[in-house]
């Protein structure tokens, strides 16, 4: 009897410069262009972890096909907690198996936007170049707004006041769809964990960083197309 053919070895991935955390729920209508825009990112090494909250459409099939097209990347799909978008993001951010190296930054990702090619590289450069990069930093940028068909309908506005804890308590000033954390910010968020009462992951993370002596970096440049539609 011939010897059985051994299974191919599982790829070993070193921690990427940027770990993208994408949360999905019945997002097949718009997910394809978002995944394509992730694949088109320039200037940084990225990995992608996806937490799907029980999609019943073709979302999971799109993710699995994307992973098959990019076998050189660390792309994984997990089953989310089923508690809504904010809890999905925080659950994924606190997952014990995240491939976090000492220099790994984290970027949150919505399922229905389109990233411009330099989005990740721009955020990573801003965070790594900061004089206080050893402490917790959170990054946010601007966006062009598009409708369900991709038609441009507006753009974001940069905060008129400083992004301080005092102002962030009453206004969410760091957009979740552009949000990135430096390694110290990631460590702080994982130390704090999540909570059932947290309604907005981006607001919570910005308050956490600012309350613990960190800083928010607000980029005046548009880095993505933020889609606004009935299913947001």
TORPA-4810 file (N, C-alpha, C, O; in nm, 3 decimals):
<nodes>
NODE_1_0.085_-0.119_0.000_0.000_0.000_0.000_0.089_0.125_0.000_0.180_0.135_0.082_X
NODE_2_0.064_0.219_-0.090_0.148_0.339_-0.093_0.127_0.423_0.032_0.019_0.423_0.092_X
NODE_3_0.231_0.494_0.069_0.223_0.581_0.187_0.128_0.697_0.158_0.124_0.748_0.046_X
NODE_4_0.050_0.738_0.258_-0.041_0.851_0.236_0.036_0.978_0.205_0.146_1.000_0.256_X
NODE_5_-0.024_1.062_0.122_0.038_1.190_0.086_0.021_1.286_0.203_-0.092_1.312_0.244_X
NODE_6_0.129_1.339_0.256_0.115_1.429_0.371_0.043_1.558_0.333_0.054_1.606_0.220_X
NODE_7_-0.030_1.611_0.428_-0.099_1.738_0.405_0.002_1.849_0.393_0.107_1.845_0.458_X
NODE_8_-0.026_1.951_0.309_0.069_2.063_0.297_0.082_2.135_0.430_-0.015_2.146_0.505_X
NODE_9_0.202_2.184_0.460_0.221_2.251_0.588_0.138_2.380_0.598_0.115_2.448_0.498_X
NODE_10_0.095_2.411_0.718_0.022_2.535_0.741_0.119_2.651_0.732_0.224_2.648_0.796_X
NODE_11_0.086_2.756_0.652_0.178_2.868_0.640_0.206_2.932_0.775_0.116_2.946_0.858_X
NODE_12_0.332_2.970_0.797_0.371_3.038_0.919_0.386_3.187_0.887_0.469_3.224_0.804_X
NODE_13_0.307_3.269_0.952_0.308_3.412_0.924_0.371_3.486_1.042_0.335_3.463_1.157_X
NODE_14_0.463_3.574_1.011_0.514_3.663_1.115_0.416_3.778_1.132_0.344_3.812_1.038_X
NODE_15_0.410_3.839_1.251_0.317_3.950_1.273_0.337_4.062_1.171_0.449_4.104_1.146_X
NODE_16_0.227_4.109_1.114_0.233_4.214_1.013_0.249_4.351_1.079_0.229_4.366_1.199_X
NODE_17_0.286_4.450_0.998_0.293_4.587_1.048_0.155_4.636_1.093_0.143_4.705_1.194_X
NODE_18_0.052_4.599_1.016_-0.084_4.641_1.048_-0.176_4.519_1.044_-0.183_4.448_0.944_X
NODE_19_-0.246_4.497_1.153_-0.347_4.392_1.160_-0.483_4.458_1.143_-0.523_4.541_1.224_X
NODE_20_-0.553_4.422_1.037_-0.685_4.479_1.008_-0.790_4.393_1.076_-0.791_4.271_1.060_X
NODE_21_-0.878_4.457_1.152_-0.989_4.389_1.218_-1.118_4.429_1.150_-1.164_4.542_1.163_X
NODE_22_-1.178_4.336_1.077_-1.300_4.359_1.001_-1.415_4.283_1.066_-1.404_4.163_1.091_X
NODE_23_-1.524_4.353_1.094_-1.643_4.289_1.150_-1.755_4.292_1.047_-1.779_4.394_0.984_X
NODE_24_-1.822_4.178_1.030_-1.923_4.167_0.925_-2.053_4.110_0.980_-2.056_4.038_1.080_X
NODE_25_-2.160_4.146_0.912_-2.292_4.088_0.937_-2.378_4.117_0.815_-2.418_4.231_0.791_X
NODE_26_-2.407_4.013_0.737_-2.489_4.026_0.617_-2.443_4.143_0.531_-2.521_4.229_0.493_X
NODE_27_-2.314_4.143_0.501_-2.256_4.255_0.428_-2.219_4.225_0.284_-2.141_4.300_0.225_X
NODE_28_-2.272_4.119_0.227_-2.228_4.075_0.095_-2.250_4.181_-0.013_-2.175_4.185_-0.111_X
NODE_29_-2.350_4.266_0.002_-2.382_4.364_-0.102_-2.267_4.459_-0.131_-2.249_4.503_-0.244_X
NODE_30_-2.188_4.491_-0.028_-2.082_4.591_-0.043_-1.943_4.539_-0.005_-1.844_4.611_-0.021_X
NODE_31_-1.934_4.417_0.044_-1.808_4.368_0.098_-1.700_4.349_-0.008_-1.582_4.371_0.019_X
NODE_32_-1.738_4.309_-0.128_-1.640_4.282_-0.233_-1.548_4.401_-0.260_-1.426_4.384_-0.257_X
NODE_33_-1.603_4.521_-0.287_-1.516_4.637_-0.310_-1.427_4.671_-0.190_-1.314_4.716_-0.207_X
NODE_34_-1.478_4.649_-0.068_-1.395_4.676_0.050_-1.276_4.581_0.053_-1.163_4.623_0.078_X
NODE_35_-1.301_4.452_0.030_-1.191_4.356_0.029_-1.089_4.388_-0.081_-0.969_4.378_-0.059_X
NODE_36_-1.140_4.426_-0.197_-1.048_4.463_-0.306_-0.961_4.582_-0.267_-0.843_4.587_-0.302_X
NODE_37_-1.020_4.677_-0.196_-0.943_4.795_-0.156_-0.840_4.761_-0.049_-0.736_4.827_-0.040_X
NODE_38_-0.866_4.660_0.032_-0.765_4.613_0.128_-0.648_4.550_0.052_-0.532_4.577_0.083_X
NODE_39_-0.680_4.468_-0.047_-0.574_4.403_-0.125_-0.488_4.505_-0.199_-0.372_4.478_-0.230_X
NODE_40_-0.545_4.622_-0.229_-0.473_4.725_-0.304_-0.390_4.818_-0.216_-0.330_4.912_-0.267_X
NODE_41_-0.386_4.794_-0.085_-0.310_4.882_0.003_-0.161_4.875_-0.029_-0.105_4.768_-0.055_X
NODE_42_-0.098_4.991_-0.026_0.042_5.004_-0.066_0.128_5.047_0.053_0.084_5.123_0.138_X
NODE_43_0.250_4.997_0.057_0.349_5.050_0.148_0.357_4.988_0.285_0.446_5.022_0.362_X
NODE_44_0.266_4.896_0.319_0.272_4.828_0.449_0.238_4.681_0.432_0.168_4.641_0.339_X
NODE_45_0.289_4.602_0.523_0.253_4.460_0.530_0.131_4.447_0.620_0.132_4.496_0.733_X
NODE_46_0.026_4.382_0.571_-0.098_4.373_0.649_-0.144_4.228_0.664_-0.110_4.141_0.583_X
NODE_47_-0.221_4.206_0.769_-0.293_4.080_0.791_-0.439_4.117_0.815_-0.469_4.232_0.847_X
NODE_48_-0.528_4.021_0.799_-0.672_4.049_0.811_-0.740_3.940_0.893_-0.735_3.822_0.858_X
NODE_49_-0.803_3.982_1.004_-0.887_3.892_1.082_-1.030_3.944_1.074_-1.056_4.063_1.092_X
NODE_50_-1.122_3.853_1.048_-1.262_3.889_1.030_-1.347_3.818_1.134_-1.333_3.697_1.155_X
NODE_51_-1.433_3.893_1.200_-1.531_3.833_1.292_-1.669_3.851_1.231_-1.718_3.963_1.217_X
NODE_52_-1.730_3.740_1.196_-1.862_3.747_1.133_-1.970_3.713_1.234_-1.964_3.610_1.303_X
NODE_53_-2.070_3.801_1.243_-2.176_3.787_1.342_-2.299_3.715_1.284_-2.410_3.768_1.287_X
NODE_54_-2.278_3.596_1.232_-2.390_3.512_1.189_-2.454_3.553_1.059_-2.577_3.550_1.047_X
NODE_55_-2.374_3.590_0.960_-2.430_3.631_0.831_-2.506_3.516_0.766_-2.467_3.400_0.773_X
NODE_56_-2.618_3.553_0.701_-2.700_3.456_0.631_-2.697_3.476_0.479_-2.767_3.406_0.406_X
NODE_57_-2.615_3.570_0.434_-2.604_3.593_0.290_-2.470_3.535_0.242_-2.422_3.436_0.299_X
NODE_58_-2.410_3.593_0.142_-2.286_3.540_0.090_-2.160_3.599_0.150_-2.052_3.587_0.092_X
NODE_59_-2.172_3.663_0.267_-2.057_3.729_0.329_-1.941_3.633_0.353_-1.828_3.661_0.313_X
NODE_60_-1.969_3.522_0.417_-1.862_3.428_0.452_-1.796_3.369_0.328_-1.675_3.345_0.327_X
NODE_61_-1.874_3.345_0.224_-1.817_3.292_0.101_-1.723_3.393_0.037_-1.620_3.356_-0.018_X
NODE_62_-1.757_3.520_0.044_-1.669_3.625_-0.009_-1.537_3.630_0.068_-1.430_3.642_0.008_X
NODE_63_-1.546_3.620_0.199_-1.425_3.624_0.281_-1.336_3.503_0.251_-1.215_3.517_0.236_X
NODE_64_-1.397_3.385_0.243_-1.320_3.264_0.218_-1.255_3.267_0.080_-1.142_3.221_0.063_X
NODE_65_-1.326_3.321_-0.019_-1.269_3.332_-0.153_-1.153_3.432_-0.155_-1.054_3.410_-0.223_X
NODE_66_-1.167_3.540_-0.080_-1.060_3.639_-0.070_-0.936_3.577_-0.007_-0.823_3.601_-0.051_X
NODE_67_-0.958_3.499_0.097_-0.844_3.431_0.161_-0.776_3.336_0.063_-0.653_3.328_0.060_X
NODE_68_-0.854_3.264_-0.016_-0.795_3.170_-0.111_-0.714_3.243_-0.219_-0.616_3.188_-0.271_X
NODE_69_-0.753_3.365_-0.253_-0.680_3.442_-0.353_-0.551_3.503_-0.299_-0.465_3.547_-0.375_X
NODE_70_-0.538_3.505_-0.166_-0.420_3.567_-0.106_-0.357_3.473_-0.003_-0.355_3.504_0.116_X
NODE_71_-0.307_3.358_-0.048_-0.253_3.259_0.046_-0.128_3.307_0.119_-0.088_3.248_0.219_X
NODE_72_-0.065_3.412_0.069_0.055_3.465_0.134_0.024_3.553_0.253_0.114_3.591_0.328_X
NODE_73_-0.103_3.587_0.273_-0.145_3.674_0.383_-0.207_3.592_0.496_-0.264_3.484_0.474_X
NODE_74_-0.194_3.645_0.617_-0.262_3.584_0.732_-0.404_3.639_0.735_-0.428_3.748_0.787_X
NODE_75_-0.498_3.563_0.679_-0.639_3.603_0.671_-0.721_3.495_0.739_-0.714_3.378_0.702_X
NODE_76_-0.799_3.534_0.839_-0.877_3.436_0.915_-1.018_3.487_0.936_-1.042_3.607_0.950_X
NODE_77_-1.111_3.392_0.939_-1.252_3.425_0.966_-1.296_3.353_1.092_-1.281_3.232_1.104_X
NODE_78_-1.351_3.430_1.187_-1.399_3.376_1.313_-1.548_3.398_1.327_-1.605_3.484_1.260_X
NODE_79_-1.610_3.321_1.412_-1.751_3.340_1.445_-1.761_3.440_1.560_-1.706_3.417_1.668_X
NODE_80_-1.832_3.550_1.535_-1.842_3.657_1.633_-1.937_3.625_1.746_-2.001_3.519_1.746_X
NODE_81_-1.948_3.717_1.844_-2.030_3.691_1.962_-2.179_3.711_1.940_-2.259_3.669_2.024_X
NODE_82_-2.218_3.774_1.830_-2.360_3.794_1.801_-2.426_3.896_1.891_-2.543_3.881_1.927_X
NODE_83_-2.352_4.000_1.929_-2.404_4.101_2.023_-2.403_4.242_1.964_-2.411_4.340_2.038_X
NODE_84_-2.394_4.252_1.833_-2.393_4.384_1.769_-2.253_4.429_1.730_-2.154_4.368_1.769_X
NODE_85_-2.248_4.537_1.653_-2.123_4.579_1.592_-2.016_4.616_1.695_-1.903_4.571_1.684_X
NODE_86_-2.051_4.698_1.794_-1.951_4.743_1.891_-1.890_4.626_1.966_-1.769_4.617_1.982_X
NODE_87_-1.975_4.535_2.013_-1.925_4.420_2.087_-1.846_4.326_1.997_-1.754_4.259_2.043_X
NODE_88_-1.882_4.320_1.870_-1.807_4.237_1.777_-1.664_4.289_1.762_-1.568_4.212_1.769_X
NODE_89_-1.650_4.421_1.742_-1.516_4.479_1.730_-1.434_4.459_1.857_-1.318_4.419_1.850_X
NODE_90_-1.494_4.485_1.972_-1.419_4.474_2.096_-1.384_4.328_2.128_-1.277_4.300_2.182_X
NODE_91_-1.474_4.237_2.095_-1.444_4.094_2.113_-1.326_4.054_2.027_-1.237_3.981_2.072_X
NODE_92_-1.324_4.100_1.903_-1.215_4.064_1.813_-1.084_4.129_1.858_-0.979_4.065_1.854_X
NODE_93_-1.090_4.254_1.900_-0.970_4.323_1.947_-0.909_4.253_2.068_-0.788_4.257_2.089_X
NODE_94_-0.994_4.190_2.149_-0.946_4.123_2.270_-0.926_3.972_2.252_-0.903_3.901_2.349_X
NODE_95_-0.933_3.925_2.129_-0.916_3.782_2.105_-0.776_3.739_2.148_-0.678_3.804_2.111_X
NODE_96_-0.764_3.631_2.224_-0.632_3.593_2.277_-0.533_3.548_2.172_-0.412_3.548_2.198_X
NODE_97_-0.579_3.510_2.053_-0.489_3.456_1.953_-0.447_3.557_1.846_-0.382_3.519_1.749_X
NODE_98_-0.482_3.683_1.862_-0.442_3.782_1.762_-0.290_3.780_1.743_-0.216_3.776_1.841_X
NODE_99_-0.244_3.783_1.618_-0.099_3.779_1.591_-0.037_3.918_1.611_-0.011_3.990_1.514_X
NODE_100_-0.014_3.954_1.734_0.037_4.087_1.768_0.185_4.079_1.802_0.224_4.017_1.901_X
NODE_101_0.265_4.142_1.720_0.406_4.157_1.753_0.429_4.289_1.823_0.337_4.369_1.836_X
NODE_102_0.553_4.314_1.867_0.581_4.439_1.940_0.563_4.564_1.855_0.552_4.674_1.910_X
NODE_103_0.560_4.550_1.723_0.544_4.664_1.634_0.412_4.660_1.556_0.395_4.735_1.460_X
NODE_104_0.320_4.574_1.596_0.195_4.559_1.521_0.095_4.667_1.558_0.059_4.682_1.675_X
NODE_105_0.050_4.742_1.458_-0.057_4.838_1.473_-0.188_4.769_1.434_-0.187_4.668_1.363_X
NODE_106_-0.300_4.824_1.480_-0.431_4.767_1.449_-0.517_4.872_1.380_-0.521_4.988_1.421_X
NODE_107_-0.586_4.830_1.275_-0.680_4.917_1.203_-0.818_4.853_1.205_-0.833_4.736_1.169_X
NODE_108_-0.919_4.928_1.246_-1.056_4.878_1.239_-1.110_4.899_1.099_-1.072_4.994_1.030_X
NODE_109_-1.200_4.811_1.056_-1.248_4.814_0.918_-1.397_4.783_0.914_-1.440_4.680_0.966_X
NODE_110_-1.475_4.871_0.852_-1.616_4.844_0.828_-1.631_4.757_0.705_-1.538_4.744_0.625_X
NODE_111_-1.748_4.697_0.689_-1.768_4.601_0.580_-1.814_4.664_0.449_-1.820_4.596_0.347_X
NODE_112_-1.846_4.794_0.450_-1.911_4.852_0.333_-1.842_4.977_0.278_-1.899_5.046_0.194_X
NODE_113_-1.719_5.006_0.324_-1.647_5.122_0.273_-1.552_5.081_0.162_-1.547_4.964_0.123_X
NODE_114_-1.476_5.177_0.112_-1.370_5.152_0.014_-1.249_5.233_0.057_-1.256_5.356_0.066_X
NODE_115_-1.140_5.165_0.083_-1.019_5.233_0.126_-0.939_5.283_0.006_-0.928_5.213_-0.094_X
NODE_116_-0.885_5.404_0.016_-0.793_5.453_-0.085_-0.658_5.384_-0.065_-0.625_5.345_0.047_X
NODE_117_-0.579_5.369_-0.172_-0.461_5.281_-0.166_-0.359_5.313_-0.058_-0.291_5.222_-0.010_X
NODE_118_-0.346_5.438_-0.018_-0.245_5.473_0.081_-0.297_5.486_0.222_-0.227_5.538_0.308_X
NODE_119_-0.418_5.439_0.248_-0.479_5.458_0.379_-0.395_5.400_0.493_-0.358_5.471_0.586_X
NODE_120_-0.364_5.273_0.484_-0.291_5.208_0.593_-0.150_5.266_0.609_-0.105_5.289_0.721_X
NODE_121_-0.082_5.290_0.498_0.054_5.341_0.506_0.057_5.480_0.569_0.149_5.513_0.644_X
NODE_122_-0.043_5.561_0.539_-0.047_5.696_0.594_-0.068_5.693_0.746_0.000_5.763_0.820_X
NODE_123_-0.162_5.610_0.790_-0.186_5.599_0.933_-0.068_5.540_1.006_-0.031_5.587_1.113_X
NODE_124_-0.009_5.436_0.949_0.107_5.372_1.012_0.223_5.470_1.022_0.291_5.474_1.124_X
NODE_125_0.246_5.550_0.918_0.355_5.646_0.920_0.332_5.754_1.027_0.426_5.792_1.097_X
NODE_126_0.210_5.802_1.039_0.180_5.904_1.139_0.202_5.851_1.280_0.257_5.920_1.365_X
NODE_127_0.158_5.729_1.304_0.171_5.673_1.438_0.315_5.640_1.473_0.357_5.663_1.587_X
NODE_128_0.391_5.589_1.380_0.529_5.552_1.409_0.620_5.674_1.418_0.722_5.669_1.487_X
NODE_129_0.585_5.783_1.350_0.670_5.902_1.350_0.644_5.993_1.469_0.722_6.085_1.494_X
NODE_130_0.538_5.970_1.543_0.503_6.057_1.656_0.612_6.052_1.763_0.667_5.946_1.792_X
NODE_131_0.641_6.168_1.819_0.745_6.175_1.922_0.709_6.094_2.045_0.797_6.045_2.117_X
NODE_132_0.578_6.079_2.070_0.532_6.004_2.187_0.480_5.867_2.149_0.386_5.816_2.210_X
NODE_133_0.541_5.806_2.047_0.495_5.676_1.997_0.511_5.564_2.098_0.452_5.457_2.079_X
NODE_134_0.587_5.583_2.203_0.600_5.479_2.305_0.474_5.469_2.391_0.451_5.366_2.454_X
NODE_135_0.394_5.574_2.394_0.269_5.573_2.469_0.151_5.542_2.379_0.168_5.532_2.258_X
NODE_136_0.031_5.527_2.436_-0.086_5.493_2.356_-0.129_5.607_2.264_-0.145_5.721_2.308_X
NODE_137_-0.148_5.575_2.136_-0.193_5.671_2.036_-0.309_5.612_1.958_-0.315_5.492_1.934_X
NODE_138_-0.401_5.698_1.920_-0.513_5.660_1.835_-0.515_5.756_1.716_-0.495_5.876_1.732_X
NODE_139_-0.540_5.703_1.599_-0.536_5.781_1.475_-0.672_5.778_1.408_-0.739_5.675_1.404_X
NODE_140_-0.712_5.893_1.355_-0.832_5.901_1.274_-0.808_5.995_1.158_-0.723_6.084_1.166_X
NODE_141_-0.881_5.975_1.049_-0.862_6.056_0.930_-0.997_6.096_0.872_-1.102_6.070_0.932_X
NODE_142_-0.992_6.159_0.756_-1.113_6.210_0.692_-1.161_6.113_0.584_-1.089_6.020_0.545_X
NODE_143_-1.282_6.136_0.537_-1.341_6.046_0.437_-1.430_6.124_0.341_-1.488_6.226_0.376_X
NODE_144_-1.439_6.073_0.220_-1.542_6.116_0.126_-1.663_6.027_0.149_-1.649_5.906_0.169_X
NODE_145_-1.782_6.084_0.146_-1.904_6.008_0.168_-1.964_5.967_0.033_-1.973_6.048_-0.060_X
NODE_146_-2.005_5.841_0.025_-2.070_5.792_-0.096_-2.201_5.724_-0.058_-2.220_5.684_0.057_X
NODE_147_-2.291_5.712_-0.156_-2.418_5.643_-0.130_-2.405_5.496_-0.170_-2.296_5.448_-0.201_X
NODE_148_-2.517_5.427_-0.170_-2.515_5.283_-0.196_-2.461_5.249_-0.335_-2.402_5.143_-0.354_X
NODE_149_-2.479_5.340_-0.431_-2.432_5.315_-0.567_-2.290_5.362_-0.590_-2.235_5.344_-0.699_X
NODE_150_-2.228_5.423_-0.488_-2.092_5.472_-0.501_-2.082_5.616_-0.544_-1.972_5.665_-0.570_X
NODE_151_-2.194_5.687_-0.552_-2.193_5.828_-0.592_-2.150_5.913_-0.473_-2.200_5.895_-0.362_X
NODE_152_-2.058_6.007_-0.496_-2.008_6.091_-0.388_-2.116_6.192_-0.345_-2.173_6.261_-0.429_X
NODE_153_-2.142_6.199_-0.215_-2.249_6.284_-0.164_-2.200_6.381_-0.056_-2.281_6.458_-0.003_X
NODE_154_-2.073_6.381_-0.024_-2.024_6.474_0.077_-1.889_6.430_0.129_-1.823_6.346_0.068_X
NODE_155_-1.847_6.487_0.240_-1.721_6.449_0.302_-1.724_6.484_0.450_-1.806_6.564_0.495_X
NODE_156_-1.633_6.424_0.522_-1.627_6.447_0.666_-1.568_6.584_0.696_-1.512_6.650_0.609_X
NODE_157_-1.583_6.624_0.823_-1.525_6.750_0.868_-1.428_6.723_0.982_-1.458_6.649_1.076_X
NODE_158_-1.312_6.783_0.972_-1.212_6.769_1.077_-1.265_6.838_1.204_-1.327_6.944_1.195_X
NODE_159_-1.240_6.780_1.323_-1.285_6.846_1.447_-1.233_6.989_1.456_-1.117_7.016_1.427_X
NODE_160_-1.320_7.080_1.496_-1.281_7.221_1.505_-1.202_7.250_1.631_-1.130_7.349_1.637_X
NODE_161_-1.216_7.165_1.730_-1.143_7.185_1.855_-1.044_7.072_1.876_-1.049_6.969_1.809_X
NODE_162_-0.954_7.093_1.970_-0.855_6.990_2.000_-0.922_6.862_2.047_-1.023_6.865_2.117_X
NODE_163_-0.865_6.749_2.008_-0.919_6.621_2.050_-0.863_6.590_2.189_-0.766_6.516_2.203_X
NODE_164_-0.925_6.648_2.288_-0.887_6.627_2.427_-0.992_6.540_2.493_-1.101_6.522_2.440_X
NODE_165_-0.959_6.486_2.609_-1.056_6.408_2.684_-1.179_6.491_2.715_-1.292_6.443_2.709_X
NODE_166_-1.156_6.615_2.750_-1.266_6.705_2.785_-1.368_6.718_2.672_-1.489_6.715_2.696_X
NODE_167_-1.319_6.732_2.549_-1.410_6.745_2.436_-1.463_6.609_2.388_-1.576_6.598_2.341_X
NODE_168_-1.380_6.506_2.400_-1.421_6.374_2.352_-1.531_6.313_2.438_-1.602_6.223_2.393_X
NODE_169_-1.545_6.360_2.562_-1.652_6.308_2.648_-1.789_6.338_2.589_-1.882_6.259_2.605_X
NODE_170_-1.803_6.452_2.520_-1.935_6.493_2.469_-1.948_6.475_2.319_-2.057_6.495_2.265_X
NODE_171_-1.840_6.438_2.250_-1.848_6.419_2.105_-1.748_6.315_2.061_-1.631_6.319_2.099_X
NODE_172_-1.794_6.220_1.979_-1.704_6.120_1.923_-1.621_6.187_1.814_-1.676_6.228_1.711_X
NODE_173_-1.491_6.199_1.834_-1.406_6.277_1.745_-1.311_6.194_1.661_-1.236_6.249_1.580_X
NODE_174_-1.312_6.063_1.678_-1.226_5.975_1.599_-1.315_5.874_1.528_-1.375_5.787_1.592_X
NODE_175_-1.324_5.885_1.397_-1.416_5.799_1.321_-1.368_5.654_1.321_-1.250_5.627_1.296_X
NODE_176_-1.459_5.563_1.350_-1.424_5.422_1.358_-1.377_5.364_1.226_-1.294_5.274_1.225_X
NODE_177_-1.431_5.416_1.114_-1.395_5.358_0.984_-1.253_5.394_0.941_-1.202_5.334_0.846_X
NODE_178_-1.189_5.490_1.007_-1.050_5.522_0.976_-0.956_5.495_1.093_-0.837_5.523_1.084_X
NODE_179_-1.008_5.443_1.202_-0.935_5.433_1.328_-0.820_5.333_1.322_-0.832_5.223_1.269_X
NODE_180_-0.706_5.377_1.378_-0.591_5.289_1.397_-0.535_5.311_1.536_-0.544_5.421_1.591_X
NODE_181_-0.477_5.207_1.594_-0.411_5.212_1.724_-0.265_5.171_1.709_-0.234_5.079_1.633_X
NODE_182_-0.178_5.239_1.780_-0.038_5.195_1.782_-0.023_5.080_1.881_-0.118_5.051_1.954_X
NODE_183_0.093_5.014_1.887_0.107_4.898_1.976_0.071_4.927_2.121_0.008_4.844_2.187_X
NODE_184_0.112_5.043_2.173_0.078_5.077_2.312_-0.072_5.097_2.328_-0.129_5.063_2.431_X
NODE_185_-0.137_5.153_2.225_-0.282_5.168_2.230_-0.353_5.035_2.226_-0.454_5.015_2.294_X
NODE_186_-0.301_4.942_2.145_-0.359_4.808_2.139_-0.346_4.739_2.274_-0.441_4.679_2.323_X
NODE_187_-0.228_4.748_2.334_-0.206_4.685_2.465_-0.299_4.743_2.570_-0.353_4.669_2.653_X
NODE_188_-0.319_4.874_2.567_-0.409_4.939_2.663_-0.552_4.891_2.643_-0.621_4.860_2.740_X
NODE_189_-0.597_4.884_2.519_-0.734_4.840_2.491_-0.756_4.696_2.536_-0.862_4.664_2.588_X
NODE_190_-0.658_4.611_2.516_-0.672_4.472_2.556_-0.665_4.457_2.707_-0.727_4.367_2.764_X
NODE_191_-0.590_4.544_2.773_-0.587_4.541_2.919_-0.721_4.584_2.976_-0.768_4.528_3.076_X
NODE_192_-0.784_4.684_2.913_-0.913_4.733_2.962_-1.026_4.636_2.929_-1.124_4.628_3.004_X
NODE_193_-1.013_4.563_2.818_-1.120_4.472_2.777_-1.239_4.546_2.722_-1.231_4.666_2.692_X
NODE_194_-1.351_4.477_2.709_-1.474_4.538_2.662_-1.577_4.541_2.772_-1.545_4.524_2.890_X
NODE_195_-1.700_4.564_2.734_-1.807_4.568_2.832_-1.941_4.572_2.763_-1.954_4.629_2.654_X
NODE_196_-2.040_4.511_2.826_-2.172_4.501_2.763_-2.236_4.637_2.741_-2.321_4.651_2.653_X
NODE_197_-2.198_4.738_2.819_-2.260_4.868_2.806_-2.197_4.959_2.704_-2.241_5.072_2.687_X
NODE_198_-2.094_4.913_2.634_-2.025_4.997_2.536_-2.102_4.994_2.404_-2.117_4.888_2.342_X
NODE_199_-2.151_5.111_2.362_-2.235_5.117_2.242_-2.157_5.151_2.116_-2.200_5.115_2.007_X
NODE_200_-2.043_5.219_2.130_-1.966_5.262_2.014_-1.818_5.233_2.038_-1.756_5.294_2.126_X
NODE_201_-1.762_5.142_1.963_-1.624_5.099_1.985_-1.525_5.212_1.962_-1.425_5.221_2.033_X
NODE_202_-1.550_5.298_1.863_-1.455_5.405_1.835_-1.454_5.510_1.945_-1.347_5.557_1.985_X
NODE_203_-1.570_5.548_1.993_-1.578_5.646_2.100_-1.513_5.592_2.227_-1.438_5.662_2.295_X
NODE_204_-1.542_5.464_2.258_-1.483_5.401_2.376_-1.332_5.400_2.368_-1.264_5.433_2.465_X
NODE_205_-1.277_5.362_2.253_-1.132_5.352_2.239_-1.066_5.489_2.248_-0.959_5.502_2.308_X
NODE_206_-1.127_5.591_2.190_-1.068_5.724_2.199_-1.071_5.776_2.342_-0.973_5.836_2.388_X
NODE_207_-1.181_5.754_2.412_-1.189_5.796_2.552_-1.085_5.722_2.636_-1.023_5.781_2.724_X
NODE_208_-1.068_5.594_2.610_-0.973_5.514_2.686_-0.831_5.566_2.667_-0.759_5.587_2.765_X
NODE_209_-0.791_5.588_2.542_-0.656_5.637_2.515_-0.633_5.773_2.579_-0.530_5.796_2.642_X
NODE_210_-0.728_5.863_2.562_-0.711_5.999_2.614_-0.712_6.000_2.767_-0.637_6.075_2.830_X
NODE_211_-0.797_5.917_2.828_-0.805_5.914_2.974_-0.681_5.854_3.037_-0.653_5.879_3.155_X
NODE_212_-0.605_5.776_2.961_-0.486_5.711_3.015_-0.358_5.780_2.970_-0.252_5.718_2.965_X
NODE_213_-0.368_5.909_2.938_-0.250_5.987_2.906_-0.203_5.978_2.764_-0.096_6.030_2.732_X
NODE_214_-0.279_5.914_2.677_-0.241_5.904_2.537_-0.287_6.024_2.457_-0.333_6.124_2.512_X
NODE_215_-0.275_6.012_2.324_-0.306_6.124_2.237_-0.376_6.075_2.111_-0.353_5.963_2.065_X
NODE_216_-0.461_6.162_2.057_-0.530_6.133_1.931_-0.464_6.212_1.819_-0.443_6.333_1.831_X
NODE_217_-0.432_6.145_1.709_-0.378_6.209_1.590_-0.489_6.217_1.486_-0.541_6.114_1.443_X
NODE_218_-0.526_6.337_1.446_-0.632_6.355_1.348_-0.570_6.402_1.217_-0.517_6.513_1.208_X
NODE_219_-0.579_6.318_1.116_-0.525_6.346_0.984_-0.626_6.430_0.906_-0.743_6.392_0.902_X
NODE_220_-0.586_6.541_0.844_-0.680_6.623_0.768_-0.712_6.568_0.629_-0.795_6.624_0.558_X
NODE_221_-0.646_6.460_0.590_-0.659_6.408_0.455_-0.763_6.296_0.448_-0.775_6.216_0.541_X
NODE_222_-0.839_6.293_0.337_-0.937_6.186_0.314_-0.864_6.059_0.272_-0.782_6.060_0.180_X
NODE_223_-0.894_5.948_0.341_-0.823_5.823_0.314_-0.916_5.710_0.271_-0.871_5.600_0.240_X
NODE_224_-1.046_5.736_0.268_-1.140_5.630_0.230_-1.270_5.688_0.180_-1.298_5.807_0.196_X
NODE_225_-1.351_5.601_0.119_-1.487_5.634_0.080_-1.580_5.569_0.180_-1.588_5.446_0.189_X
NODE_226_-1.650_5.652_0.256_-1.739_5.606_0.362_-1.879_5.593_0.305_-1.940_5.693_0.265_X
NODE_227_-1.930_5.469_0.301_-2.059_5.445_0.237_-2.174_5.465_0.336_-2.174_5.409_0.445_X
NODE_228_-2.271_5.545_0.296_-2.390_5.567_0.374_-2.510_5.508_0.299_-2.535_5.543_0.183_X
NODE_229_-2.584_5.417_0.367_-2.696_5.350_0.303_-2.795_5.305_0.410_-2.770_5.321_0.529_X
NODE_230_-2.906_5.250_0.367_-3.015_5.216_0.460_-2.976_5.108_0.558_-3.036_5.097_0.665_X
NODE_231_-2.876_5.027_0.526_-2.839_4.918_0.614_-2.722_4.948_0.707_-2.672_4.857_0.773_X
NODE_232_-2.677_5.074_0.713_-2.566_5.109_0.801_-2.595_5.068_0.945_-2.513_5.090_1.034_X
</nodes>
